[in-house]
Amino acid sequence: MGWELGFFALLCWFLPRRRFDGQVMLLCLTLYAGLRSITEFFRDDPSRGNLFEPLFGSAISSSQGISVLVSAAALTVFV
């Protein structure tokens, strides 16, 4: 909850400094995806599914995979 409150404060601070429409939303998506990946790493919940386990021997959860895709898409649109 503390991280989300910090993100909210950062987004409120950034809102008047934005350079184009949608920039705050892209920042929100990027920050949330990063936090979600970190949360899933510490959660270690096997019922969330595993991606790439047969290929690399270790796996990332489905939520982490989605977070990587969302973050990559947001950063691509941002650039």
Sequence and secondary structure as in RCSB ss.txt:
>XXXX:A:sequence
MGWELGFFALLCWFLPRRRFDGQVMLLCLTLYAGLRSITEFFRDDPSRGNLFEPLFGSAISSSQGISVLVSAAAL
TVFV
>XXXX:A:secstr
 HHHHHHHHHHHHHGGG SSTTHHHHHHHHHHHHHHHHHHHHH  GGG EESHHHHSS EEHHHHHHHHHHHHHH
HHH 
